[in-house]
Amino acid sequence: MQHHIIVSFGKGEEFEYRLTDAGAADEARQWFDREFVALECDVSTPTGKILAVDRILSVAKYAGAGRFREQAAWAEQFARNTAAILGRDLIRVDVEQYSIGY
């Protein structure tokens, strides 16, 4: 399956990735768990449970556009793991609006 992942931080701050292989969802979840902790992400949810989309959005937000711009290997890993967890061919991670679209 082809995957097209767009990570947007607002006007002029979009990063696009096209992948043919997303990898395993379990490994992707572990990667996001590690990054979530390493970046000291903080998400308040009404239920207290942090969903996969919350982890994806928080990791992108706390990493910032600079990391996507300057650390291409990390950014591609982010995109690959996002595709593995969500399993969609087109994914838009809108950090500014804190939303994910398909």
N, C-alpha and C positions, 0 to 999 in steps of 0.2 A: 504494500500500500504506500502510496505517495503521501507525504505530509507537508503542509505549508503552514508554518507558524510565524505569526507576526506579533512582536512585542512592541507596544506603543507607550511612550512616555509623554505624548502630546505632539503638537505640531513640530515637524522637523526632527523628531526623535523616535523614528521607527526602525526596527531591526527585523529583517526577514530571513527565514531559514527554510530551505527545501530539503527534505530528507526522504530516503527510500526505506530506511529501517529505523524503527523507534526503539527496539529493545524490549526487555521484560518489564512489566508493570511493577512487580515486587522490587526489583532493583531500583527502579525509578522512585518509588515511594521512599526507599531507604536513603537515596541521594537527597531527596527533598527534606527528609527528616534531619539529616546531617547539616544541610545548608541552613535550614530554619534555625537550628540551635547555634551554629557558627556565626550567623548574622544577627543573632539576638533579636529575632523577630518577635513582635508582640501583636497578638490579634485578640480582640475581645469579641466574643460571640455570645448571643443570648443563651445558648444551650451549654456553653462551656466546651463544646466539642469542636475541634479544628478539622474542617473538611479538606479534601485534597485541593480543591480550588482555592481555599484560603491559604494553603501552604504555597501554591504556585504564585499567587498574587503577592503574598508577603515577601517571598524570596526575591521576586523581581523588584518590588518596591524598595526593600532594604539594600539590595545589591546596587540599585540605581543605574541610570543610563550609562554612566561612566564605565562600569564594569562590562556592560554589553559592548561598548565601543572599544575598550582597551584589552579585554581578555576574551578573544575570539573562541578559544577552546572551551572555556567555561560557559560562554553564551550558547555555543552549539550543544553542549551537554544539557543545559537548561532546556533548550528547544526539544532535544531528543527525549528527555525524560517527561516533558510536558505531553508530547505526542504519545508516549507509552502509557501514561496514566489515563489520558482522556480518550485515546483511541479514535480520534476524528481526523479527517483528511485536511480540514482547514480550521485553524484555531487562532483566534485573536485575543491576546492578553493585553487588556487596556489598563495599564497601571494607573493612569490619571483618573479614570472613572471607576477603578477597582472592580472590573468586571471581565468576564471571559465570554466570548461569543464564538459561535460555530458557523 
